[in-house]
Every structure is written in C-alpha cells, then in structure tokens.
Amino acid sequence: MSVGTGMSRSMGGALLGKVVLVGGGMATFALLARYLGAEGLGHYRTVLSILGLSAAVFDFGLYQVTLAEMSRDGVDERRIVGNAFTLRILATATAVILATLGALVARLDHVVVLGLLVGGAGWTAYRVSEWSVAIFQHRLDQQKAAAGEITGVLVTLLAVALLTRTDGGFLAMLAATTFGWLSGMCVALMLARRVVPFTAGLDLPTARGLIRKGLPLGGSKILQVVQLRSDILLLAAVGSLAEVGFYDVGLKLYEIVSTIPFILAGLLMPLFVSDLRAGGAAFAQRLQASVSIVLMVFTLAVVGIMFHADSLSVLLAGPQFVKSGEVMQVLIVAVVFSSIVHPLRFAAIAIGRESVMFRVDIVACAVAVTAYALLIPRYGSLGAAAGKVIADLTTLTITLFVLRREVDAKAWRGLPVAAAGAALLLLLLKAGNALGMHWLLASALSGVVVLGALATLPFVRGELARLGGARAAS
C-alpha cells in the first residue's frame, strides 16, 4: 500500500471516527447543558480549565516529540514510546495533585476542589489517550486512535445519560466524564501496544532527551493553553458562572471543529519529515496544499455555522442557551485562523523551529490575555469570543511571517475557490430557508452540493493530490 493510499485511509478512518465523536460529543453536551443549566455548566467548565492549565505546565511537548522522534531513521521506537508514556502519566498526575493543593491554598469553593479530585484521574487518562494518537499517526493508522476516542465518548454518553436521573449535580457529570476517559484510555493503550509493543519505564538518558527536545514545545503548549483557557477563568472571575455556561456552548463547537485540522496536521508530520530528508521541494508543495485545503473547507464551515448559529445553540444545549448563538458566530471566525495554524505549526517542528514557535506563542499569548482583560469586563462572553479571534489571528499572522520562505503566494490560490464556495453555500442556505426546509436538512444538502461541486474542479483535485501524495524518496 502506498503512503498516499495509507494517508487517505487513515484520514478517512479519522474523519469517520470524528463523525461519531462529534455526534456523541454533541449528544453528551446536550444532556450536560440541560441537566446542569448555565451555572452548573460553568462549574464543570471551570474545573476542566484549571486541570487543563495545570497539565500544560508539565506537558513537555511529549505528543509532538514522540511523533517527530518516531519519524526519524534508526530509532528504537519501543524505548521512545515507553519513556514518553511513563513521563506523560507521571507529569499529568503531578499536575493534578498540585492543582488540587493550589485550590485548597487559594481557598476556592469546596465544590471546585472536589471537582478537581473527581476529574483528576479522568484528565490524566485523557492526556494519555491524546498522547497515544502520535503512535497511530506515525503508522498512518488513525482508525485505531478513533476506536479509543469513540469508546471514551460512547461510555461517557451512557454514563451521563444514567446519572442525569440522580441529584449528583456537576460532580456526577465529572465522574461520568472521568469514567469515559478511563475507558477510552484502556482501549487506546491496548491498540497502541499492538502497533508498538512498548512497556512502561524510565531510561534516564532517553527521558532527559525527550524532555530537552520537548521543552520549547512544552513552553508553547503552556502558552497555547493559557491563551485557550484564560478566557474561561477571567470570565468566571469578573462575570458569573452562568455567563461561563453560555460562552461554553460556542467554545465547545470551536473545540470540536478545530480538532479536524489538528488530526490532518498530525498525519502530515511523518510526510513532512520524509519530504525534508529528500531535499524539501515536496515539503513546500505539501505544506502549501494543506493551507489551501484547510482554507477552503473551513471557510464553508464558517458560513454554515454563522447562518444557523441560534438553531445550533438550541440543538446543542437547549432553548435556554439561545443567546449563545451570538458568541458562536464570533468564535467560528477564530476557527479559520486556528485551523490554518495547525499544519504550519507541525511543519515548523519538522524543520526544527520549535524555539521560534515558542516566541510566536509568547507574543500571541500576551495579545490574548491583554484582549481578554480589556474586553471581558465590558462585553462579557462576546468580549471573550472577540479576544479569541484577535489571539488566533495574531498567531496565524506571526507564524506566516516565520514560515514566509515555505509558505508563499501559492498557498492562497484556494482563496477565490473558497469565496465562490462560500457564496454558493450561502445562496443554497437562503433558498432552503425560503422553502421552509428544516435547517439541518438544508445544511446537509447544501454542504453536499457545494463540496461535490468543489471536488469536480481540477484545482481542488490537484491540491488534494499534492496534500496526500507519496513520501518523497530518500
């Protein structure tokens, strides 16, 4: 099987899994939102944000480092994976313990402390599952990664559905989430060991090497999580937990949609490394094609979601969250910027510019925190959403400057196609609305028509061929 075919199959498996994940995640979120209400949902999101920030401090860039190291010639994959796995567990467990102790010292609400205890084990499992994806992406076997993720989502959905019959509140929902994450991790590790039969353990020279190589990536991860989560914490501090709950509906969609280009970028990483070994000409073509494809696809996503934001908010969380539609319309713009950054970031890692990307993230994080501090106290959740747009646009702009030699004007050849596709989609959505079609049916039919029309264009087919072409010969 060729690399191009392997990537296509892997991406197809990932996208099929993502359909199930999105469906299960949306169903779970719908149950959570209806059961907890805005304030309870705010508690739930605040606890997860604290865990996310704490874990980022001890991230060490292990996911990217594992993927990059496995892609190099002559390495002992079992030793690399075994050490990275052990580091991931120890680091995340340390972060959870320190976060709980910090909450006690800061005298946070006791339910938040309990939430950290309940959710801590689950967050550790989630981080291990997230790291294990590198193993499958290296082997272009994303279907196995999807199996673990699907298990976690479906188990969480079942547990949440059962516990909504109790009076456990947001702690019960955290327990259900923890159970789902633990289940997903067990399946992911079982499948990962079939691909690379590793054992847990610390070989100090190898572990130190992984940490040393990952420090710039870990620093970037901290800054990315601060940029991603500080809006929630600041909104909770100056606003109300109910405001956090309303904001979380749009943020949930932002996170779900953003995972797709992240998966694509991870699949491209081994190809980037192979292209560079062969001289680099194919690297630039593949990178430019990835930018072009992401731009076209996510421009369509912005149009569709903005057009039906209110209906989508009600579908996700219930009628009481209809005001979340305004936030969603702003946040979805940020998705385009963040989606383009993902392949650029992995490309920068492939060419050894981790330290440069760390400096990019320092600037972007400073811009994000400043924007949040200025906008959230005055505009609440809308200010938080606008701050995220500013932050993601800043990251994209500086990253493009850093990679200006690799990403030239050819990467933006898809812009006219994206604009034409967006115009056609908007026209079809308005026609469906005028005909009285249900918005979900109108969206599905319109999306199929537009994507089908784009797929017939020689330009689009050429970009897809450049994106998933075989590895360059070494």
C-alpha positions in Angstrom: 0.0 0.0 0.0 1.4 3.4 -1.0 1.9 6.2 1.5 -0.7 8.3 -0.3 -3.2 5.5 0.0 -2.3 4.9 3.6 -2.8 8.5 4.4 -6.1 8.6 2.6 -7.3 5.5 4.5 -6.0 6.9 7.8 -7.6 10.3 7.2 -10.8 8.6 6.1 -10.9 6.5 9.3 -10.1 9.6 11.3 -13.0 11.5 9.7 -15.4 8.6 10.1 -14.4 8.4 13.8 -14.7 12.2 14.1 -18.3 12.0 12.8 -19.1 9.5 15.6 -17.2 11.6 18.1 -18.9 14.8 17.1 -22.3 13.1 17.3 -21.6 11.5 20.6 -20.0 14.7 22.0 -22.9 16.8 20.9 -25.4 14.4 22.5 -23.4 14.3 25.7 -23.1 18.1 25.8 -26.8 18.4 25.2 -27.5 16.2 28.2 -25.0 18.0 30.3 -26.3 21.5 29.5 -29.9 20.6 30.0 -29.2 18.8 33.3 -26.7 21.4 34.8 -28.1 24.6 33.4 -25.8 27.6 32.8 -24.4 27.9 36.3 -23.7 24.2 36.6 -22.1 24.1 33.2 -19.9 27.0 34.2 -18.7 25.0 37.3 -18.0 22.0 35.0 -16.0 24.0 32.5 -14.1 25.9 35.2 -12.8 22.7 36.8 -11.7 21.3 33.4 -10.0 24.6 32.6 -8.0 24.5 35.8 -7.0 20.9 35.1 -6.0 21.9 31.6 -3.9 24.8 32.6 -2.1 22.7 35.3 -1.4 19.8 33.0 0.0 22.2 30.3 2.8 23.2 32.8 4.1 19.6 32.7 3.3 18.9 29.0 6.9 18.8 27.8 5.6 18.7 24.2 5.5 14.9 24.5 3.0 14.3 21.8 4.9 16.2 19.1 8.3 14.9 20.3 7.1 11.3 20.2 5.7 11.8 16.7 8.9 13.6 15.5 11.3 11.1 17.0 9.4 8.1 15.7 9.6 9.6 12.2 13.5 9.6 12.3 15.6 6.8 10.8 17.2 4.2 13.0 15.4 4.9 16.3 14.3 2.4 18.9 10.5 3.0 18.8 9.8 0.9 21.8 12.2 2.8 24.1 10.9 6.2 22.9 7.3 5.3 23.3 7.8 3.5 26.7 9.6 6.5 28.1 7.2 9.1 26.7 4.2 7.1 28.1 5.7 7.0 31.6 6.6 10.7 31.5 3.0 11.5 30.4 1.4 9.7 33.3 3.9 11.0 36.0 3.7 14.6 34.7 -0.1 14.8 34.5 -0.6 13.1 37.9 1.8 15.7 39.4 -0.1 18.5 37.7 -3.4 17.3 39.1 -2.0 16.9 42.6 -0.5 20.4 42.5 -3.7 21.9 41.1 -5.8 20.4 43.9 -3.3 21.6 46.6 -3.3 25.1 44.9 -7.1 25.2 45.1 -7.0 24.4 48.8 -4.4 27.0 49.5 -6.3 29.6 47.5 -9.5 28.6 49.4 -11.6 28.1 46.3 -15.1 26.9 46.6 -15.1 23.4 48.1 -17.1 22.1 45.1 -14.3 23.1 42.8 -11.8 21.3 45.0 -14.0 18.2 44.9 -14.3 18.6 41.2 -10.5 18.6 40.8 -10.3 15.4 42.8 -13.1 13.7 40.8 -11.9 14.9 37.4 -8.2 14.5 38.1 -7.9 10.7 37.3 -10.0 11.2 34.2 -7.9 14.1 33.0 -4.8 12.0 33.4 -6.4 9.3 31.2 -7.5 11.9 28.7 -3.9 13.2 28.3 -2.5 9.7 27.9 -5.1 9.0 25.2 -4.3 12.3 23.5 -0.5 11.4 23.5 -1.1 7.9 22.2 -2.5 9.3 18.9 1.1 10.0 17.9 1.8 6.3 17.6 -1.1 5.7 15.2 -0.4 8.9 13.2 3.2 7.8 12.7 2.0 4.5 11.2 -0.9 6.2 9.3 -3.3 4.1 11.3 -5.7 6.7 12.6 -8.5 4.2 12.7 -7.2 2.7 15.9 -6.9 6.1 17.5 -10.5 6.7 16.5 -11.5 3.4 18.2 -10.2 4.6 21.6 -11.8 8.0 21.2 -15.1 6.6 20.2 -15.1 4.2 23.2 -14.5 7.1 25.5 -17.2 9.2 24.0 -19.9 6.5 23.9 -19.1 5.3 27.5 -19.3 9.0 28.7 -22.6 9.4 26.9 -24.0 6.3 28.5 -22.8 7.3 32.0 -24.1 10.9 31.7 -27.4 9.6 30.5 -27.7 7.3 33.5 -26.5 9.9 36.1 -28.9 12.6 34.8 -31.5 10.6 36.8 -29.7 11.4 40.0 -29.2 14.5 42.1 -25.4 14.5 41.8 -25.1 17.8 40.0 -21.9 18.7 38.2 -19.8 16.3 40.3 -21.8 13.4 39.0 -21.2 14.6 35.4 -17.5 14.9 36.1 -17.5 11.3 37.4 -19.2 10.2 34.3 -16.7 12.0 32.1 -13.8 10.5 34.2 -15.2 7.0 33.6 -15.5 7.6 29.9 -11.9 8.9 29.6 -10.5 6.0 31.6 -12.4 3.6 29.3 -11.1 5.3 26.2 -7.5 5.2 27.5 -7.7 1.5 28.1 -8.8 0.8 24.6 -6.2 3.3 23.1 -3.3 1.7 25.1 -4.4 -1.8 24.1 -4.4 -0.9 20.4 -1.2 1.2 20.7 0.7 -1.8 22.2 -0.3 -3.8 19.1 1.3 -1.2 16.9 4.4 -0.7 19.1 4.7 -3.3 21.9 6.2 -0.9 24.5 6.4 -1.3 28.2 6.3 1.5 30.8 9.7 2.6 32.2 12.2 5.4 32.5 15.5 5.1 30.8 17.0 8.3 32.2 19.1 9.3 29.2 16.2 8.8 26.8 13.7 10.5 29.2 16.1 13.5 29.6 16.5 13.7 25.8 12.7 13.7 25.2 12.2 16.4 27.8 15.1 18.5 26.5 13.8 18.3 22.9 10.3 19.0 24.1 10.9 22.0 26.4 10.3 24.6 23.6 7.2 22.7 22.6 6.1 22.4 26.2 6.6 26.1 26.7 4.4 26.7 23.6 1.8 24.3 25.0 1.6 26.2 28.2 1.1 29.5 26.3 -1.5 27.9 24.0 -3.5 26.6 26.9 -3.2 29.9 28.7 -4.5 31.5 25.5 -7.2 28.9 25.2 -8.4 28.7 28.9 -7.7 32.1 30.5 -10.8 33.5 28.9 -12.9 31.0 30.9 -11.1 31.7 34.2 -11.3 35.5 33.7 -15.0 35.3 32.7 -15.7 33.3 35.8 -13.8 35.8 37.9 -15.4 39.0 36.7 -18.7 37.7 35.4 -20.8 34.8 36.6 -20.7 31.0 36.2 -23.9 31.4 34.2 -22.0 33.6 31.7 -19.3 30.9 31.5 -22.0 28.4 30.7 -23.4 30.5 27.9 -19.9 31.0 26.5 -19.1 27.3 26.8 -21.7 26.4 24.1 -19.8 28.3 21.4 -16.5 27.2 22.8 -17.5 23.6 22.6 -18.2 23.9 18.9 -14.9 25.8 18.5 -13.0 22.9 20.1 -14.8 20.2 18.1 -14.3 21.8 14.7 -10.7 22.7 15.5 -9.7 19.0 16.1 -10.1 18.1 12.4 -7.2 20.2 11.1 -5.2 19.1 14.1 -5.7 15.5 13.1 -4.7 16.3 9.5 -1.6 18.1 10.7 -0.5 15.1 12.8 -0.9 12.8 9.8 1.2 15.1 7.7 4.1 15.2 10.2 5.8 12.0 9.1 5.4 13.1 5.4 6.9 16.5 6.2 10.0 14.8 7.8 10.3 12.4 4.8 10.0 15.3 2.3 12.7 17.2 4.1 15.1 14.2 4.0 14.6 14.1 0.3 15.5 17.7 -0.3 12.5 19.7 0.7 10.8 20.6 -2.6 7.9 18.3 -1.9 7.7 19.7 1.6 6.8 23.2 0.4 4.2 21.8 -2.0 2.6 19.7 0.6 2.5 22.5 3.2 1.0 25.0 0.7 -1.6 22.4 -0.3 -2.6 21.9 3.3 -3.1 25.6 3.8 -5.2 25.8 0.6 -7.4 22.8 1.5 -7.9 23.9 5.1 -8.8 27.5 4.0 -11.4 26.2 1.5 -13.1 23.7 3.9 -13.2 25.9 7.0 -14.5 29.0 5.1 -17.5 26.9 4.2 -17.8 25.8 7.9 -17.9 29.5 9.0 -20.7 30.3 6.6 -22.8 27.4 7.6 -22.4 27.8 11.3 -22.9 31.6 11.3 -26.1 31.2 9.3 -27.7 28.8 11.7 -25.8 29.7 15.0 -29.0 30.2 17.0 -30.6 27.0 15.9 -27.3 25.1 16.5 -27.0 26.6 20.0 -30.5 25.4 20.8 -29.7 21.9 19.4 -26.5 21.7 21.4 -27.8 22.9 24.8 -31.5 23.7 24.8 -33.7 26.7 24.4 -32.3 28.4 27.5 -29.0 28.8 25.6 -30.3 30.6 22.5 -28.2 33.7 23.4 -25.1 31.6 22.9 -25.7 31.9 19.1 -24.1 35.4 19.1 -21.0 34.1 20.8 -20.8 31.1 18.4 -20.9 33.4 15.4 -17.8 35.3 16.7 -15.9 32.2 17.8 -16.4 30.3 14.5 -14.3 33.1 12.7 -11.4 32.2 15.0 -11.6 28.6 13.9 -10.5 29.5 10.4 -7.3 31.2 11.8 -6.5 28.4 14.3 -7.2 25.7 11.6 -4.5 27.1 9.3 -2.0 27.4 12.1 -2.1 23.6 12.9 -0.3 22.4 9.7 2.0 25.4 9.9 3.0 24.5 13.5 3.7 20.9 12.6 5.8 22.0 9.6 7.8 24.3 11.9 8.5 21.4 14.2 9.6 19.3 11.2 12.2 21.9 10.2 13.4 22.4 13.7 11.9 25.8 14.5 10.3 24.8 17.8 12.1 27.7 19.6 10.8 30.2 17.1 7.3 28.9 17.5 7.7 29.3 21.3 8.5 33.0 20.7 5.5 33.3 18.4 3.3 31.8 21.2 4.7 34.3 23.8 3.6 37.2 21.7 0.2 35.6 20.8 -0.4 34.7 24.5 0.4 38.3 25.6 -2.0 39.7 23.0 -4.7 37.2 24.0 -4.5 37.9 27.7 -4.5 41.7 27.0 -7.5 41.4 24.8 -9.4 39.3 27.3 -8.5 41.7 30.1 -9.8 44.7 28.1 -12.9 43.1 26.5 -14.3 40.6 29.0 -15.1 43.1 31.9 -17.0 45.3 29.5 -18.6 42.8 27.0 -18.6 39.5 28.9 -18.8 36.4 26.8 -18.9 38.3 23.5 -15.7 40.1 24.6 -14.1 36.7 25.4 -15.0 35.5 21.9 -13.6 38.6 20.2 -10.4 38.2 22.2 -10.0 34.7 20.9 -10.4 35.9 17.3 -7.7 38.5 17.9 -5.4 35.9 19.5 -5.8 33.3 16.8 -5.3 35.9 14.0 -2.2 37.1 15.8 -0.8 33.6 16.0 -1.5 33.0 12.3 0.0 36.3 11.2 3.3 35.8 13.0 3.5 32.1 12.0 3.1 33.0 8.4 5.9 35.6 8.7 8.2 33.0 10.4 7.5 30.5 7.5 7.4 33.1 4.7 10.0 31.1 2.7 8.0 27.9 2.9 4.5 29.5 2.5 4.4 31.8 -0.5 1.5 33.2 -2.5 0.8 29.7 -4.0 -0.7 28.7 -0.6 -3.5 31.2 -1.1 -4.6 30.1 -4.6 -7.5 28.5 -2.9 -8.9 31.8 -1.7 -11.1 32.5 -4.8 -12.4 29.0 -4.7 -13.2 29.3 -1.0 -15.0 32.6 -1.6 -17.0 31.1 -4.5 -17.9 28.1 -2.5 -19.0 30.2 0.5 -21.2 32.4 -1.8 -22.8 29.3 -3.3 -23.4 27.8 0.2 -24.9 31.0 1.4 -27.2 31.1 -1.6 -28.3 27.5 -1.0 -28.9 28.0 2.7 -31.1 31.0 2.0 -33.0 29.1 -0.6 -33.6 26.3 1.8 -34.8 28.8 4.4 -37.2 30.4 1.9 -38.6 27.0 1.0 -39.3 26.2 4.7 -36.9 23.3 4.9 -35.6 22.2 8.3 -32.3 23.9 8.9 -30.4 20.6 9.5 -31.7 19.1 6.2 -31.0 22.3 4.3 -27.5 22.5 5.8 -26.7 18.9 4.9 -28.0 19.1 1.4 -26.3 22.4 0.7 -23.0 21.2 2.1 -23.1 18.0 -0.1 -23.8 20.1 -3.2 -21.1 22.6 -2.6 -18.4 20.0 -1.6 -19.4 17.9 -4.6 -19.1 21.0 -6.9 -15.7 21.8 -5.5 -14.5 18.3 -5.9 -15.0 18.5 -9.6 -12.6 21.4 -10.0 -9.1 20.4 -11.4 -7.5 22.8 -9.0 -9.1 21.2 -5.9 -8.2 17.7 -7.2 -4.6 18.9 -7.7 -4.3 20.3 -4.2 -5.6 17.0 -2.7 -3.1 15.1 -4.8 -0.2 17.3 -3.5 -1.5 17.0 0.0 -1.7 13.2 0.2 1.0 12.3 -2.3 3.5 9.6 -1.6 6.5 10.3 0.6 9.5 11.8 -1.3 12.2 9.2 -1.9 15.0 9.4 0.5 
